Amino acid sequence: MANNNRNHVSNAIDSLITHLVPINPNDDEQTAQERHNESFELVRDIIEQHEVFPAVSSDVNHASDLIKRKLIQSNPSQALRFSNLYTRLLSLPVLTQKWAILFLLYQLSDSPDPNEPLPLSPPKPLAQRPPPRAVEKERRPRAASAVPTPEEGSVSDAFAPGGLKKLPTERPKRTQTEETPPTPPPPADSQPKKAARDVSIKSTLLADNSNEFEPTEMGLLRDLPYTLQGLSSTTLPFAKETVLQLPTTLPAPIISLLHTLAEPSLLYRGLVSFVKSPAKGLLGQSLRAAINNELRSYLTLVATLEAQIRRALSAVDESAPRGGIGKAGVTLKRCVVWTREATMGLRLMSLIAEESKTKHGGQIITMIHGFSTSHGDPVVAAFAERLLADVTRPFYDILRRWVYDGELLDPHLEFFVREQSPNDEDRKESKAKGQASVWNSKYEVVDRMVPSITTADFAQKVFLIGKSLNFIRHSCGDSQWVDAYSKTSSKPLSYGDTATLETWIDEAYKTTMRRLMHLMSTRFRLFDHLQALKNYILLGQGDFIALLMESLAANLDRPAFAQYRHTLTAQLEHAIRGSNAQYDSEEVLRRLDARMLQLSHGDIGWDCFTLEYKIDAPVDVVVTEWGNRQYLKVFNFLWRVKRVEFALSSTWRKCMTGSRGVLQTSDEEVLLIWKSTRGVLAEMVHFVGQLQYYILFEVIESSWTELQTNIRKEDCTLDDLINAHTKYLTAITHKGLLGARRRQYHDSLKEAAAQQGPDATTASAAASEDRNSYMVQLSELLRTMLAYRDCVDGLYSWSLSDFTRRQEADAVNMLHLHRNKKPKLSGPAADLPRDDSFNNTDGDTGEIPGGDDDDDDSLRSELPALQDRLRQLGASFKARLQILLGDLAYQPDVDMRFLGVSMNFNDVYQPVKRKRGTAGSAGGGAAAAAAAAAAVQAQAQAQAHA
């Protein structure tokens, strides 16, 4: 084991000498080997000397006490941390030389300051050195004579400031040959000198083997401060902006050192030009100011280094080896060490400056923050944090004005909140859809400008705070509250304390949102307007709608061009005063208006009439233009359903009343026609009733309840309210069959796209979308029911005419019978002529002369046409209804499937599932309806013949 250790030590010494001692190319092999052996023996003597006389005892607790005592004196805050680390070190079983590790660290903490190096004595030439073994024999007695007696040494070591240096041992026995006379004391007139530090092996050997070169190291040191400041000098001139010309006569080691020292000078020149270049924005200016401050610190370091160089050069001994540079204490190698940390800072700043040329605003902050959080070097992280404190000042100034004043002062577009451009594609699209408003179209968040020092939630809160304050100031007209809030709540914001900043932002967010919702609910009565829209536009006020329809029925049956605004307004006022709507506030009622839509040829009043509820700012940010269109769409659909219900109810009431009077007949054929007619009419009344119930209760009421739940939350914001209202309208239009598409239609689109490609189905999809919508199907059903109502009215008129004809015939027969039963007159009156047309008879037939047999035949001829028309319309209604039920059965929405169940609760209809074809197949729905109608009509005829 001992031999192995010695071999390891010998190999290490050989490698050390080979690496540090330069080779003289003029020496032969024998001379070089002798020099290597002499160096080897010198190093071995030094090592063995330290092995004979160990510095301290191997006491780990003593080393720990030394370190802890030093920390208490110099840095008390680290003493507790050292105790914890020391406890963890003792628990590690792998390390066996714990005391050596601790004592090494303690000795390194006492290493001398490199700024004040101790003078080095010139080494003796190798030829004048005594043999290594003789040196060892001379040193050991000298060292032994310098050590005091064991008793005195133990006492002095025990009371020394550093503690016990080593444990007391027994005094070894000395031989006669080891005893030497004591060293004579120094002369009395000699001054006490500071103990000189041992000269390192490398310095000794370099001083012995140094070669002269031009320019000398002293000349290079003299020009080095100018080079570090980016200025040309005699020995180190700058050939170009980024090129430093080095002398060609210097040896390779000096060139290597100058290469290292040239890096900070070139980086400094590049950073100076970057600082002087114009900036694109405030953050770019702050970055240049922060880099300029760091460059001033770098110049302070250069000034200190220049003072050290001048002081060292003034005391140099040019007659000494290497020009006395060894005694000066300032060398190129030490300048490299002293500028190493500054070079790292310049390197980092140069990288930041280069990347910032393609960055803007918050992207610059994100880039610098990346060095702070993602770099493994703590020095780089601390440097980036120091830069961020200065760079982020303009960002936090803009943030403070936005959060506390609602004003965006960002002339260079560096903040992550930006005012939308009128030419923005998203703004144009939202404006075209009618969803643009002051709230959602004035400002926007630019995601790429959000710095990484903030989170996405934090950025969204900041955006809502400033947007709300701006909305309160300009749209709500409450600038006084905003000014008072800014004076009382404004705080200076800066980089560093993230937790405190988030707390302040949360407080501002809650205060601003609470004030905005208070204004919208109290001053602008947003919730009252939403309730009024539900009552009047969505037909929630039943008595008002019934009275309005009854009063307008006669007027709306006329052509659309014959409708007048004052007539509609008067009927609307009549409906308000005659219903519970009169108890609503005047603010709500004055916004309600009746008007006519755009007229088309052949339209009547029912087709063009609509109600309008006028919304103004700032409520229009919730009920946008798109929202008004959705309300209008729902109202028009519900108004048509109500009209059909009103027409069917009127006809049903007339038929039920007439069945006890004018509709009574003994004709079995007519009775069967009226029976089937009343059956179909009842089916239509049931369909309309179920459709109204579904839309008004299953769709509107349930969606309204969900809307109230969402907007009545304590932490509800205006954005939450807008989203909830948009969801409410979307649910009404989709589930109310106004926006839903058949599932088969979407499946057919997918199949067509798979077969023909997406481009081939674009035109066909646009053409067939409306044909496949539930809105079109319901419109066809409603038109069929109105046509059937008209046909029933025609049948009723026919029955009334037939009843009148029969009544007249019965009256004539009764009169004729009464005439025949009168007694004959005698006397002169019997001879008078009788001019009575009712008395003229044609023979004994009893027929009335001049009777209208042709009218009777024409009246009889109208009945089959009416019967066929009623049968066709009834079959068409059932066929379309069966197709609708088939489509509803495959809807993913549960409520829409429930509508089909409620319409066909007793399975009287057989739902028809249409064949899935391509999206562009023209007339697919019409063909299916015709086929179903033919089947239903054949079934009805079979039942009639039976």
Residue pairs with C-beta under 8 A, 6 or more apart in sequence:
9 47
13 40
13 43
13 44
13 47
14 40
16 43
16 201
17 36
17 39
17 40
17 43
20 201
20 202
20 205
21 35
21 36
21 39
21 205
21 209
22 205
22 206
22 209
23 32
24 32
24 209
27 35
35 126
38 126
38 129
38 132
39 201
39 205
41 132
42 132
42 201
43 201
44 132
45 132
45 135
45 136
45 139
48 136
49 136
49 139
49 140
49 143
52 140
53 143
54 166
55 103
55 165
55 166
56 62
56 63
56 103
56 165
56 166
57 164
57 165
57 166
57 167
58 99
58 100
59 99
59 167
60 90
60 98
60 99
60 102
62 99
62 163
62 164
63 99
63 102
63 103
63 106
64 86
64 102
65 163
66 103
66 106
66 162
66 163
67 82
67 102
67 105
67 106
67 109
68 79
68 82
68 83
68 86
70 106
70 109
71 78
71 79
71 82
72 79
86 102
89 95
89 98
89 101
89 102
90 98
95 101
112 118
112 197
114 334
114 337
114 338
115 308
116 329
117 329
117 334
118 194
118 196
118 197
118 329
119 196
119 327
119 329
120 196
120 199
120 203
120 207
120 326
120 327
121 196
121 199
122 207
122 320
122 321
122 326
123 199
123 204
123 207
123 208
125 208
126 208
129 135
130 138
140 178
141 178
141 179
141 180
142 180
142 183
144 174
144 178
144 180
145 180
145 181
145 182
145 183
146 183
147 153
148 156
150 168
150 171
154 168
157 164
157 165
157 166
158 164
203 326
206 322
207 321
207 322
207 326
208 321
210 321
210 322
211 251
213 249
213 250
213 251
213 254
214 247
214 249
215 235
215 247
215 249
215 250
216 323
217 254
217 322
217 323
217 325
217 331
217 332
218 313
218 316
218 323
218 325
219 234
219 235
220 235
220 236
220 254
220 258
220 332
221 309
221 312
221 313
221 330
221 331
221 332
221 335
222 309
222 313
223 233
223 234
223 235
223 236
224 236
224 261
224 305
224 309
224 332
224 335
225 302
225 303
225 305
225 306
225 309
226 232
226 233
226 236
227 233
227 236
227 244
227 261
227 262
227 265
228 261
228 264
228 265
228 268
228 302
228 305
228 339
229 265
229 268
229 299
229 302
230 238
230 265
230 266
230 268
230 269
230 272
231 238
232 238
235 247
236 244
236 245
236 246
236 247
236 258
236 262
237 244
237 245
238 244
238 245
238 269
239 245
241 269
241 273
242 266
242 269
242 270
244 262
244 265
244 266
246 255
246 258
246 259
246 262
250 258
254 332
257 332
257 333
257 336
258 332
260 336
260 343
261 332
261 335
261 336
261 339
263 343
263 346
263 347
264 298
264 339
264 342
264 343
264 346
267 343
267 346
267 347
267 349
267 350
268 295
268 298
268 346
270 350
270 353
271 291
271 295
271 346
271 349
271 350
271 353
272 295
274 288
274 291
274 353
275 288
275 291
275 292
275 295
277 288
279 285
279 287
279 288
280 360
280 412
281 360
281 361
281 394
281 412
281 413
281 414
282 394
282 398
282 412
282 414
283 360
283 361
283 362
283 364
283 365
283 391
283 394
283 395
283 414
284 356
284 360
284 364
285 394
286 390
286 391
286 392
286 393
286 394
287 352
287 353
287 356
287 364
287 387
287 391
289 390
290 387
290 390
290 391
291 349
291 352
291 353
291 387
293 390
294 345
294 349
294 387
298 342
298 345
298 346
301 338
301 339
301 342
305 335
305 338
305 339
308 330
309 330
309 335
312 328
312 329
312 330
313 328
313 330
315 327
315 328
316 323
316 324
316 325
316 327
316 328
317 324
317 327
318 324
320 326
320 327
325 331
341 379
344 379
344 380
344 383
345 383
348 371
348 380
348 383
348 384
349 387
352 367
352 368
352 371
352 387
355 367
356 364
356 367
359 367
360 413
360 414
360 449
361 412
361 413
361 414
361 415
361 416
361 449
362 395
362 414
362 415
362 416
362 448
362 449
362 450
362 451
363 448
363 449
363 451
364 391
365 388
365 391
365 392
365 395
365 451
365 452
365 453
366 451
366 452
366 453
368 384
368 387
368 388
368 391
369 384
369 388
369 451
369 452
369 453
370 452
371 380
371 381
371 383
371 384
372 381
372 384
372 385
372 388
373 381
373 452
375 381
375 384
388 453
388 495
389 494
389 495
389 496
392 453
392 494
392 495
393 494
393 495
394 414
395 414
395 415
395 451
396 493
396 494
396 495
397 493
398 408
398 409
398 410
398 414
398 415
399 415
399 462
399 493
400 490
400 491
400 492
400 493
401 407
401 408
401 409
402 408
402 415
402 417
402 462
402 465
402 466
403 462
403 465
403 466
403 469
403 493
403 505
403 508
404 469
404 485
404 486
404 489
404 490
404 491
404 508
405 469
405 482
405 486
405 490
406 466
406 467
406 468
406 469
406 470
406 471
406 472
406 473
406 482
407 466
407 470
408 415
408 417
408 418
408 419
408 443
408 466
408 470
410 417
410 418
414 449
415 449
416 445
416 446
416 447
416 449
416 450
416 451
416 459
416 463
417 443
417 444
417 445
417 446
417 462
417 463
417 466
417 467
418 443
418 444
418 445
418 446
418 449
419 442
419 443
419 444
420 426
420 427
420 441
420 442
420 443
420 444
421 427
426 444
427 436
427 441
430 436
430 440
430 441
431 441
433 626
434 624
434 625
434 626
434 627
434 628
434 629
435 624
435 625
435 626
436 624
436 625
437 620
437 621
437 624
438 471
438 474
438 475
438 617
438 618
438 621
439 467
439 471
439 475
439 618
439 621
439 718
439 722
440 621
440 722
442 467
442 470
443 463
443 466
443 467
443 470
445 459
445 460
445 463
450 456
450 459
453 495
453 498
454 462
458 502
458 505
461 505
461 506
461 509
462 505
464 509
464 512
464 513
464 717
464 719
465 505
465 508
465 509
465 512
468 512
468 513
468 515
468 516
468 717
468 718
469 482
469 485
469 512
471 516
471 618
471 621
471 718
472 478
472 479
472 481
472 482
472 512
472 515
472 516
472 519
473 479
473 482
475 617
475 618
475 621
476 516
476 519
476 523
476 524
476 618
478 515
478 519
481 515
485 511
485 512
485 515
489 507
489 508
489 511
491 504
493 501
493 504
513 715
513 717
513 718
516 717
516 718
517 716
517 717
517 718
517 721
520 526
520 618
520 619
520 622
520 718
520 721
521 527
524 618
524 619
525 587
526 619
526 622
526 721
527 711
528 585
528 587
528 588
529 588
529 591
529 613
529 615
529 619
529 623
530 622
530 623
530 707
530 725
532 584
532 588
532 591
532 592
532 613
533 613
533 623
533 631
534 540
534 700
534 704
535 541
535 544
535 581
535 584
536 544
536 581
536 592
536 611
536 613
537 611
537 613
537 631
537 632
537 634
537 635
538 631
538 634
538 635
538 638
538 696
538 700
538 732
539 545
539 635
539 638
539 639
539 642
539 696
540 696
540 700
541 579
541 580
541 581
543 579
543 580
543 581
544 575
544 576
544 579
544 580
544 581
545 642
547 574
547 575
547 578
547 579
548 571
548 572
548 575
549 642
549 643
549 646
550 646
551 571
551 574
551 575
552 568
552 571
552 605
552 609
553 646
555 563
555 567
555 568
555 571
555 605
556 563
556 604
556 605
556 606
556 609
557 604
557 605
557 606
558 604
558 605
559 603
559 604
559 605
560 596
560 599
560 600
560 603
560 604
560 605
560 607
560 608
561 599
562 605
563 596
563 605
563 608
563 609
565 595
565 596
568 594
568 595
568 596
568 609
569 593
569 594
571 594
572 592
572 593
572 594
572 611
575 581
576 582
576 589
576 592
581 589
591 613
591 614
591 615
592 611
592 612
592 613
593 611
593 612
593 613
593 614
594 609
594 610
594 611
594 612
595 610
595 612
596 605
596 608
596 609
596 610
597 607
597 608
597 609
597 610
598 608
599 608
600 607
606 640
606 643
609 639
610 632
610 635
610 636
610 639
611 635
612 632
613 631
615 623
615 628
621 718
621 722
622 718
622 721
622 722
622 725
623 631
623 725
627 725
627 726
627 729
630 729
630 732
630 733
631 729
633 733
633 738
634 732
634 733
634 736
634 738
637 736
637 738
637 775
637 778
638 692
638 695
638 696
640 779
640 782
641 688
641 691
641 692
641 695
641 782
642 692
644 684
644 688
644 782
644 785
644 786
644 789
645 685
645 688
645 689
645 692
647 785
647 786
647 789
648 681
648 684
648 685
648 688
648 785
648 789
649 685
651 681
651 789
651 792
651 793
651 796
652 681
652 682
652 685
654 796
655 663
655 674
655 677
655 678
655 681
655 792
655 796
658 796
658 799
658 800
659 674
662 799
662 800
662 803
663 674
663 796
663 799
663 803
664 803
665 671
665 799
665 802
665 803
665 806
669 863
670 799
670 802
670 863
672 944
673 795
673 863
673 866
673 867
673 870
674 795
674 799
676 870
676 871
676 874
676 940
676 944
677 792
677 795
677 870
680 788
680 870
680 874
680 877
681 788
681 792
683 877
683 878
684 785
684 788
684 877
686 903
687 781
687 785
687 881
687 903
688 785
690 899
690 902
690 903
691 778
691 899
691 903
693 902
694 895
694 898
694 899
694 902
695 736
695 737
698 735
698 895
698 898
698 899
699 731
699 732
699 735
699 736
699 895
700 732
700 736
702 895
703 728
703 731
703 732
703 735
704 728
706 727
706 728
706 731
707 724
707 725
707 727
707 728
710 716
710 720
710 721
710 724
710 727
711 720
711 721
711 724
711 725
713 720
730 739
732 738
733 739
734 740
734 893
735 893
735 895
735 896
737 774
737 775
737 778
737 896
738 774
738 775
739 775
740 773
740 774
740 891
740 893
740 896
741 769
741 772
741 773
741 774
742 772
742 773
742 774
742 887
742 890
743 887
743 890
743 891
743 892
744 772
744 887
744 890
744 913
744 914
744 916
745 768
745 769
745 772
745 919
747 916
748 916
748 917
748 918
748 919
749 761
749 765
749 919
751 916
751 918
752 760
752 761
752 764
752 918
752 919
752 920
753 760
753 761
755 918
761 918
761 919
761 920
763 920
764 918
764 919
764 920
765 919
765 920
767 920
767 922
768 919
768 920
768 921
768 922
770 776
771 925
772 925
774 884
774 887
777 880
777 883
777 884
777 887
777 925
778 884
780 880
780 929
781 877
781 880
781 881
781 884
784 873
784 876
784 877
784 880
785 877
787 873
788 870
788 873
788 874
788 877
791 866
791 869
791 870
791 873
792 870
794 866
794 869
795 866
795 870
798 859
798 862
798 863
798 866
801 859
802 859
805 855
805 856
805 859
812 838
812 848
815 838
816 838
816 841
816 846
816 848
819 838
819 839
824 830
837 849
837 850
838 848
840 849
841 847
841 848
841 849
842 849
871 937
871 940
871 941
872 933
872 937
874 936
874 940
875 933
875 934
875 936
875 937
875 940
876 929
876 933
878 909
878 932
878 933
878 936
879 912
879 929
879 930
879 931
879 932
879 933
879 935
879 936
880 929
880 932
880 933
881 903
881 909
882 909
882 910
882 911
882 912
882 932
883 911
883 912
883 914
883 925
883 928
883 929
883 932
884 900
885 900
885 903
885 904
885 909
885 911
885 912
886 911
886 912
886 913
886 914
887 914
888 896
888 897
888 899
888 900
888 911
889 897
889 900
889 911
889 913
890 913
891 897
891 900
900 911
903 909
904 911
912 928
912 932
914 924
914 925
914 928
915 924
915 928
917 924
